[in-house]
Amino acid sequence: MAIYQGVRARPQTLPRRRPTARARAGRSSNRVGLSMAAIITAFLLGLFYLTQTMHVAATSYDVESLLVERERLIQELQTLEGDIARLGAEPAVVRGAQGIGLSRLGGSVRLPAR
């Protein structure tokens, strides 16, 4: 048997795996994920800012409406105090008593001091 010098036994190797489409395209696998994460983060930050802004606006509106209500109550209180002062005076009491059928007492009664 003749042995050829150039022929040697090859060691068995595993077949090569085909490269993936991303590897063939030369793209890294994290770009899309990072882009999506950045977009979602920006959206959530914008949403948080919007909710905080709306909360501040609603609180300002509530404060303004409460201040208007306070002013209205102060004016009503002043009106009622004026009515009480007017109706509590002697002429108003006498007119009210005469309106329900009461008459005035005679002259003032004086008792001598002992």
C-alpha positions in Angstrom: 0.0 0.0 0.0 1.2 3.3 -0.9 1.0 6.2 1.5 0.8 9.6 0.1 2.8 12.1 2.0 0.2 15.0 1.6 -2.7 13.1 3.1 -3.2 13.3 6.8 -6.1 12.3 9.0 -8.2 15.4 9.9 -9.4 15.7 13.5 -13.2 15.9 13.6 -14.5 19.4 14.2 -18.0 20.6 14.9 -19.7 22.3 11.9 -19.7 26.0 12.0 -22.9 27.8 13.0 -24.3 30.2 10.5 -24.0 33.8 11.6 -27.3 35.5 12.6 -28.9 38.2 10.6 -27.8 40.9 13.0 -24.2 39.7 12.8 -24.4 39.6 9.0 -25.9 43.1 9.0 -23.2 44.4 11.3 -25.7 45.8 13.9 -25.5 45.4 17.6 -28.6 43.9 19.3 -28.9 46.6 21.9 -29.7 49.7 19.8 -33.4 49.0 19.3 -33.9 48.2 23.0 -32.0 51.2 24.1 -33.9 53.4 21.8 -37.2 52.0 23.0 -36.1 52.5 26.7 -35.1 56.1 26.0 -38.5 56.8 24.3 -40.5 55.2 27.1 -38.5 57.0 29.8 -39.0 60.4 28.0 -42.7 59.7 27.7 -43.0 58.8 31.4 -41.1 61.9 32.4 -43.3 64.1 30.2 -46.4 62.4 31.7 -45.2 63.0 35.2 -44.4 66.6 34.5 -47.9 67.1 33.0 -49.7 65.6 36.0 -47.7 67.8 38.4 -48.5 70.9 36.3 -52.2 70.0 36.2 -52.1 69.4 40.0 -50.5 72.8 40.6 -53.1 74.5 38.3 -56.0 72.8 40.1 -54.7 73.8 43.5 -54.3 77.4 42.3 -57.8 77.4 41.1 -59.1 76.0 44.4 -57.1 78.7 46.3 -58.6 81.5 44.2 -62.1 80.2 44.6 -61.7 79.9 48.4 -60.4 83.5 48.5 -63.4 84.7 46.6 -65.7 82.8 48.9 -63.9 84.3 51.9 -64.4 87.9 50.6 -68.1 87.1 50.0 -68.5 85.8 53.6 -66.7 88.9 55.0 -69.1 91.2 53.1 -72.1 89.2 54.3 -70.9 89.4 57.9 -70.4 93.2 57.7 -74.0 93.5 56.2 -75.4 91.4 59.1 -73.5 93.4 61.7 -74.9 96.6 60.2 -78.5 95.1 60.3 -78.0 94.1 64.0 -76.8 97.5 64.9 -79.7 99.2 63.1 -82.4 96.8 64.4 -81.0 96.9 68.0 -81.4 100.7 68.3 -84.2 102.1 70.5 -86.4 103.5 67.7 -86.4 100.2 65.8 -87.4 98.3 68.9 -90.2 100.7 69.7 -91.6 100.5 66.1 -91.4 96.7 66.3 -93.2 96.6 69.6 -95.9 99.0 68.4 -96.3 96.9 65.2 -97.3 93.8 67.3 -99.7 95.9 69.6 -97.6 96.9 72.5 -97.6 100.5 73.8 -95.0 102.6 75.3 -94.7 103.0 79.0 -95.5 106.3 80.6 -92.8 108.6 81.7 -89.7 107.3 83.4 -90.1 106.1 86.9 -87.7 107.5 89.4 -87.2 106.0 92.8 -85.6 108.2 95.5 -82.4 106.9 96.9 -82.3 106.0 100.6 
